[in-house]
């Protein structure tokens, strides 16, 4: 699924660094945000960095467009703003645009979407604390199931980045419970990269790799595709396939990458 096309047609999308800090800062991301190199439940510094950087990309937020022409215009503007992050790979600029959009957003649905998207921008810009502060202005009990899964997605990614495994696990399980009870078959798709990131974070490499291989068959955007490759490289690096990991990482560096994805790739090369 192409994120920008989906947003234009039916929804709005949204999707440190010290060796230990760099990692904690380098945040995760879809989700692609970190070098998902979990060797054990307590990852190495470079591992945490890669993981946090890689999880970020996941933060893709989709919301349905229903209502007035004014609301429809807002979603079209969201699609244009999203290009700054997904095509121009400039999360810092995207944050500024989304902050202004949130101030002008009219109606609960628009404000919710802008908040989720702003949190996504912070994640992609390696600011997990700001991402959490932003998303926690929302009450998950008052959200639609789709927005709620995106809320949990942001929480999981942020807590992994901050090395808070208990809270990461808490929100991961809440997301699984929601998907199990929901009749909305699309929810697992929106939580897919976060699920993969969490599996790598907890050392479940085989299951994570299976999901990655299945995801590669989908029509996804370039940024997510690069994140998937970075995830695979990180798994290879942690499973005695250093040659494959190095080859994949070097190939990725030939392209323009999101900052967190580039950091993940560099982490693989440094191992």
N, C-alpha and C positions, 0 to 999 in steps of 0.2 A: 504494500500500500504506500503510495506516495503521500507524504504528510502534507505538503503544501496544497496539492490537488484536493485532498480530502477536506482540508480546512476551507478552501474556496467553495466547494460544492455543498458540504453538509455540516461543517463544524469549524471550531477554532482549535488550533493545535498548540500544544506546547510540549508539547513534549512533555597538606597541604603541603605547605610543602616543606620540610626539614627532613631529614630522612624520616623521621617519624612525623614531624610537623608537615613536612613537605607532602607527605602522604596524607596526612589528615587534611591538609589544605588542598591538595591536588585532586580532589573529589571525584568521585565516582562517576558518573555518567553515563542510561539508558542506558545504565544504562550507560555511556562509554566513559567511563570516568575513572579509570584507575587501572592499574595493571593487573587486575584480577589474578594475582599470582599467589593465591593462598596456598601455602605449603601445609599449614596446620591451622587450627582454630585461632591461634595467635600468630598472625602473619608477620613476616619480616618487615622492616621499615620500607624497603623498596616495594614490597608486596602491597602494603597498605596504600602507599602512594599511588601505585598503578590502579588498584581497585577503586580508590576514591575518585581518581580521575576518570575512570571508565564508567562508573555508574551514572555520572551526570547526564550523559546523552539520553538516558532513558527518560528524562523528564519530559515526555511528550504529552500534551494535554489536548484531548478532543472533546468538544462540547457541541451539542446540536444547535442548529440555527433555526429558531422558531420565533415568530413574532413580527413586530413592526418593522417598517423600512429603516427606522433609526437603528434598531438592534442589528439588522442585517448589514447596515453600513459599518457598524462597529466590528463585526466579524470579518468583513472584507479588509478593514484596516489592520486587524490582527494578523491576517494572512500576509499582508505587505510587511508588517513589522517583523514577522517571523523569518522572512527572507534574510534579514540582517544577521540572524544567528545561524540559520540552517544553510544559507548559500554563501553569505559573505564571511561566515565564521567569526563574527565579532560580537560575542556575548556582552562585552562592556557597553557597547553602543546600544545594544538591544535593551539592556537594563534601563538606561536613561529613557528610551522611548516608551517602555512599558510602565515606568513610574508615572510618566505624564498621562498615559492612557488610563491608568487606574484612577488618577485624580478626576478625569473627565467621564469615567464610566457611569452610565445611568442604568439603574435596575440591578437587582440581586444577581441575575445570571451573568451579566456583563462584568460586574465587579468580581464575582467569583472566578470567572475565567481569567481576567486580567491578573488577579492575585496568584492563581496557579501558574500562569505563564511567567510572571515576575520571579516567582520562586525557582522556576526552571532556569531562568537566566542567571540567577545567583549560583545555582548548582554548576552550570556550565562555566561560570567564571571563578570557580573554586572558592565560593563563599557559603559553605554549608550552614554556618550559624545564621547568616542572614536569610538563607532559604527557609530554615526552620521557623525563624521569627515571623517571616512573611506568611507561610502557609498556616501557622498556628493562630493567625487572626481569624481563621475560618473555624466553624464548628462542624466536624464531620457528620454529626447527627442531623444537620440541616442541609446536607448536600445530596445531590442525586447520586445514584450508584456509580456512575461514570466519574463524576468529579471526586467522589470519595476514594475510588481506587487510585486516582491521580494524587490525592492528598497522601495516601499511604505510600505511594511510590516515592514521593518527595521525602517523606519521613524516613523510609528505609535507607535511601541513598545518603541522606544527610547524616544519619546516625552512624552508618558505616564509615563515612568520611571522618567523623569525629571520634572514631574508635569506641563507640558505645554499642557493643554487641547486644546487651540485654534489650535496649530499646529498638534496635534494628530488628531483632527477632520478634519483639512484641508486635510491631507494625507489619512485619512480613506475615505473621500468623493471622492478624486481623484481615489482611488482604486476601489470604487464602480462604478464610471463613466467609468473607463477603462473596467471593467468586463461587464458592460451593453452594451458597443459598440463593444466588441470583439466577434469574432466567435470561439474563443478558449474556449471550454467548460471546460477545465481543470483549468483555472485560479482561479475559486472560491475555488477549493480544496487547492491550495497553499496559499490562504489567509484565510482559514477557522479558524484556531486557533486565528489568529489576530482579526478576526471578533468577535469571541466569547469573547476574552479578552476585546475588546472595548465595547461590549454590557454590560459586567459585570461592566466595568469602569463607564458606564453611567447609571447603575442601571436597565438595561433591563433584569432582571433575568429570566423571563419566556422564552423569545426568546433565550437567551443564553443556558438555560437548554435543550431546544428542540434540538438545534444544537449539544450540547454535547452528548445527547442520540443518535442522528443519527450518530455522529462521532464514537461512541463506536462500531458501527456495522461494521466499516471498518477494514481492516487488516493493522494496523499501527505498528510502531516500539515501543519498550518498553518505551523509554523516553517520547514519545508523549502520550502513554497510561497513564503513571504516571501523566503527566501534566493534562490530562483530569480529572483524579480522584481528583487531587488537586484543579482544577477549581470547581468541583462539591462540594467538601468539603467547599470551600470558599463561595459558594452560600448558602449552607445549614447554614453556620455560620451567614449569614446576613439575613436569612429568618426564624428565630425562629426554626431552626432544629439543635440545638446545639448538641444533643445526636448523631445524624447521622454524623455531622461534626467531632466530637471528635472520633467516632469509625473509620471513614474513614481515618482520619489523623494518628491515632495510627497504623493502618494497613499499611499505606504507609511507616512509619518510620522503619518498619521491613526489608525494602529493601534498597539497595544502590540507592541513588538518586542523581540527578544533584544538585549542590550546591543551585541554585535558587529554585528548587522544594522543597528541604529540608527546606529552609527558609520559604517558603510559608506555608508548612505544620506546621512548628513550630509556625507560626503566628496564624494559626487557633487554635492551642492548647492553645495559650496565651490569646485568646479572652474570 
